[in-house]
Structures are given as structure tokens and as C-alpha cells.
């Protein structure tokens, strides 16, 4: 929950090739930015939200899968993932690690990145470069795939979002870290 994001540096073999790639990516970046804006607007239009999801981690030979549920209302949220509970009243956040019998309490303003589940898409909109990758079928639905690269160094170097092309709802997100780990949230 307190993951922050890392910036990936991409090297171009020649200045000309780099310039050509940027020029060709502008339409993909504009489309990615617009799709992300529409998805963010949809989430912000809800007074409250309930979502069940599956969390999958594959990092350094460790694989983990847990089901979870998220309830939000504005900046308030309650999320249960496996034995862990994350909640906030908008001012204070509590992390209850059930398997470790630990509770962490912090002010939301002091939290790593200050990201709440409801603010996540807004953060993606402003703190990342969005690029439309392609449209593909995901679970029988047409999904727009968008890659997000952070504008500042963070724990994850890239996110991939799959957004339903018909209703702009989030289907899944995958976070990629530099050691080859992936962290996937699939909305059920």
C-alpha cells in the first residue's frame, strides 16, 4: 500500500531515432492521456464505490495471490486484502497487518506519496506520462491498454492499465518494479 514509484530511464541509440520516436508517440500519448482522463472522471463521479479484486504478486521467485475488497467514500476508505486491513477517515490512516499482529497509524498527509485509493487515478493523470499501447480483448471485453511512466523517481518504473473501452471502468492494473517483480490488481 505504501509503494511509491520509480522513474525508468530509456536510452536511445541515436538522437534522430529518439526524435522520431517522440514524434510518432505524440498521438499515442494524447490518446492515453484522454483515456486516462475519462476513466478518472468516471471514478470521481461516484459518491462511493465498492470493488472486489484479486491481488497477485510475482517478485524474486515469490508468488502470492489474495482476494480483496475496497469500500470508498470521498477520501475515506476501507480495504481488506487477505488478512491485512487498510483504512482511512481522510485524515488518519491505519494499516493492520493481521499475519504480523501489527498496526501502523499515520496522518494521510505524511503517508508515502499521500495516495489514497480514490486519488490514485488523479495521481496517474498528473504525475505520469500516459501512452496508449493497443486495444485487446480481456475477459470478453474490449480493453484499452495504457502504460504510465512516472515523471519523478518512484518505486515502480511503469504501470499498465486496462480500461474497458465501452464504459471506461478499470479492468486491471499491473505495477512493474526494477527487479522484475509485478503486482497485479484485477477488478472482479
C-alpha positions in Angstrom: 0.0 0.0 0.0 2.9 2.3 0.7 4.6 1.6 -2.6 5.9 4.6 -4.3 7.1 4.7 -7.9 10.5 4.7 -9.7 11.3 6.5 -13.0 12.6 4.4 -15.8 15.3 5.9 -18.0 15.2 4.9 -21.6 18.3 5.2 -23.8 18.0 6.0 -27.5 20.9 4.8 -29.7 20.8 8.0 -31.8 19.3 11.4 -31.4 17.5 11.1 -34.7 15.8 7.9 -33.7 14.9 9.3 -30.3 13.3 12.4 -32.0 11.4 10.2 -34.5 10.1 8.0 -31.7 8.8 11.0 -29.7 7.1 12.5 -32.8 5.4 9.2 -33.5 4.3 8.7 -29.9 2.5 12.0 -29.6 -0.8 10.6 -30.9 -0.4 7.6 -28.6 0.4 9.9 -25.7 -2.6 12.1 -26.4 -4.9 9.1 -26.7 -3.5 7.6 -23.5 -3.9 10.9 -21.7 -7.5 11.3 -22.9 -8.5 7.7 -22.0 -7.0 8.2 -18.5 -8.9 11.5 -18.1 -12.2 9.7 -19.0 -11.5 6.9 -16.5 -10.6 9.3 -13.8 -13.7 11.4 -14.4 -15.8 8.3 -14.1 -14.3 7.3 -10.8 -14.6 10.9 -9.4 -18.3 10.9 -10.4 -19.1 8.2 -7.8 -20.1 9.3 -4.3 -19.0 5.9 -3.1 -17.5 2.8 -4.5 -17.4 -0.9 -3.7 -15.0 -3.1 -5.6 -13.8 -6.7 -5.1 -10.5 -7.5 -6.6 -7.7 -10.1 -6.8 -4.1 -9.1 -5.9 -1.3 -11.1 -7.4 2.4 -10.6 -6.7 5.3 -12.2 -8.6 8.6 -10.9 -7.3 12.0 -12.6 -7.0 10.6 -16.1 -7.1 7.8 -15.4 -4.6 4.3 -15.7 -5.9 1.3 -14.6 -3.8 -2.4 -14.3 -4.6 -5.1 -12.8 -2.3 -8.7 -11.6 -2.8 -9.7 -8.2 -1.5 -12.5 -5.8 -1.2 -12.4 -2.0 -1.2 -15.1 0.5 0.0 -14.6 4.2 -0.6 -16.5 7.4 0.0 -14.5 10.5 -0.9 -11.1 10.3 0.8 -12.4 7.7 3.3 -11.7 4.0 2.5 -11.7 0.6 4.0 -9.8 -2.1 2.1 -9.2 -5.7 3.1 -6.6 -7.8 1.3 -6.1 -11.3 2.7 -5.5 -10.8 6.5 -4.5 -7.1 6.1 -6.8 -4.1 6.5 -6.1 -0.6 5.2 -8.4 2.2 6.2 -8.6 6.0 6.5 -11.0 8.6 7.6 -9.4 11.1 5.2 -7.1 12.5 7.9 -5.6 9.4 9.6 -4.7 6.1 8.0 -4.5 2.7 9.7 -2.7 -0.3 8.4 -3.5 -3.6 10.2 -1.1 -6.4 9.3 -3.1 -9.4 10.5 -0.5 -12.1 10.0 2.1 -10.0 11.9 -0.2 -8.7 14.6 0.9 -5.1 13.8 -0.9 -1.8 13.5 0.6 1.3 11.8 -1.1 4.6 12.3 -0.1 7.7 10.3 -1.5 11.0 9.1 -2.7 10.8 5.5 -0.6 13.9 4.7 2.6 12.0 5.9 1.8 8.8 4.1 4.2 7.7 1.4 3.1 9.8 -1.6 -0.2 10.6 0.1 -2.0 8.3 -2.3 -5.5 7.0 -1.3 -7.4 4.5 -3.5 -9.8 7.3 -4.6 -6.9 9.6 -5.5 -5.0 7.0 -7.5 -6.3 7.8 -11.0 -6.0 11.5 -10.3 -2.3 10.9 -9.4 -1.9 8.9 -12.5 -3.3 11.8 -14.5 -0.9 14.4 -13.2 2.3 12.6 -12.2 2.8 10.2 -15.1 3.2 10.2 -18.9 0.4 8.1 -20.3 0.8 6.2 -23.6 -1.9 4.3 -25.4 -0.4 0.8 -26.3 -3.3 -1.0 -28.1 -6.8 -2.4 -27.7 -7.2 -6.0 -26.9 -9.9 -8.4 -25.6 -9.7 -9.0 -21.8 -12.3 -11.4 -20.3 -14.6 -10.9 -23.3 -14.4 -7.1 -23.2 -12.5 -4.6 -25.4 -9.8 -3.0 -23.3 -7.6 0.0 -24.0 -4.1 -0.7 -22.7 -2.3 2.3 -21.3 1.3 2.4 -20.0 2.1 5.0 -17.3 5.6 6.1 -16.6 6.2 8.4 -13.6 7.6 11.9 -14.1 9.7 11.5 -11.0 11.7 8.6 -9.5 9.4 6.2 -7.7 9.3 2.6 -6.5 7.6 1.3 -9.7 9.0 2.3 -13.1 5.8 1.5 -15.0 2.1 0.8 -14.6 0.0 -0.9 -17.2 -3.8 -0.1 -17.0 -6.5 -2.0 -18.9 -9.6 0.2 -19.2 -12.9 -1.0 -20.5 -13.4 0.7 -23.9 -17.2 0.7 -23.5 -17.6 2.3 -20.1 -14.1 3.5 -19.0 -14.0 1.2 -15.9 -10.7 -0.2 -14.7 -10.3 -3.9 -15.5 -6.8 -4.3 -14.1 -3.5 -2.6 -13.3 0.0 -4.1 -13.2 2.9 -2.3 -11.4 6.4 -3.2 -12.5 9.5 -2.8 -10.3 13.1 -2.7 -11.4 13.9 -6.2 -10.0 11.4 -7.8 -12.4 8.5 -8.0 -9.9 4.9 -7.5 -10.9 2.0 -6.5 -8.7 -1.4 -7.0 -10.3 -4.9 -5.9 -9.2 -7.7 -7.4 -11.2 -11.1 -5.9 -10.6 -13.8 -8.6 -10.2 
